[in-house]
Amino acid sequence: MADSKLGITLARHIYERQKEHPEATGELSGILGQITVAAKVVSREVNKAGLVELLGLTGEKNVQGEEVKRLDDFANDVFISALDHSGHFCIMASEEVAEPIPIPLEYPTGPYCIAFDPLDGSSNIDVNVSIGTIFAVHRKVSHGPRGCEEDLLQPGRRLVAAGYIVYGSSTMLVMSTGNGVHGFTLDPSVGEFLQSHPDIRIAKRGKIYSVNEGNYPYWSEGVRKYVNYIKERDPATGRPYTARYIGSMVADMHRTLLYGGIFMYPKDRKDPKNPVGKLRLLYECQPMAFLMEQAGGAASTGRAPILDMRPTALHQRVPFFAGSPENVRHLEEFILKYNPAPVGG
Ligand code: P6P
C-alpha cells in the first residue's frame, strides 16, 4: 500500500519485502541504504559535470579550492567511503582498483562482500550521455575474520543482491534482492528514491538489437550470421529489427530491460589483450545477468548462462549477450551452429 502523500520509498519497499521473507536480515536494507546515499552524491556531481567548463573550473581546483577529481575517481571514492565503515562488508572490489579493497582495520567487518563499477561509461559524460553505477553483493564464504578474493570470485548464481543506478534524464535505481526487479526514481526535491517501476518483467521477445557494429570484422562467424539474419527480418514479424546502441552499458541494459530485445558485447579479436570481449564479469556482467534472470530474461556467454560462470580473476572479461529470453536463445542457436566448440560468442 503506497503512502498517500509520498509514494513507496526504497526503505519501505525493503521493509515490506522483508515481512514477506522473514529469513531476510535487515543487513540488505542497510546495504541498499548506503548505496543510495552514495548514489545521491554521485548524481549531484554528474549532473553538474557539464558546468565544469562553464564555471571556469580548471579541472584542477574548484571554486571551494577543492581538488576536482575525474568523475569516475570521485565516484569511486564516494562509494568506498560510503561502504567501508558500514560494518556490512568483509571486502570490496572496484573497477577502478586493481586489487581487492580490504576493510580498514579500524572498521567492523560484516557477512557480505560487494563488487562495483562506480561510474560505468564515464567517457560519455562530455557528450551528456547517460552513465551509471553497477553493484553486486555476495555473502562471505571465506573463513577468518576478514574477507579475501575468494569471497569476490563466486558464481553469479550465488548473488544475494545486485543493481544499477542510471544517471540520465532522471536518476534511477534498479535492483533485485532475489525477489523480482524493482525500479526507484530519485525525487531530488525530497532526496528520496521513490518506487516508480515495481516488478519489472522483460518481454519474452523484443525487436531491438544493441551492439557496436563497428566491431563486425572482429566477431565470430556465429555472431556475424546472427546479426546479418536479424537485420534481414524478425522471424516473428518478417520485418527487420530496430538498432539502438548508446555505448553506455547501464543505459543500453536499462532500455533492453524495459523495451525488450537483445544487448550484445561479443568477444572481438581486435584487442589481442582481451580476446574474449570488453565487459567485466564481476561488476558488469554478473549483476546485469542477475537482474535479467530476475526479470524473466536471459544472459549468456553465447554458450552458457553468465550466472553459472565461476570467476577466476577480479577484472576478468567475458562475451556478453542479454535480454529477452527468446532473442538470447536465438543468438545461442547461431553460435552453436557456426562457432567451433567450445568458443562462445
Ligand atoms: P564500445 C563503457 O566504456 C563500456 O565499458 C560500457 O559501458 C559500454 O557498454 C561499452 O564500454 C561500450 O564499448 O567498444 O562499444 O565503445
Residues whose N, C-alpha, C, O or C-beta is under 5 A from the ligand:
A	BS01	P6P	D120 G121 N212 G247 S248 M249 V250
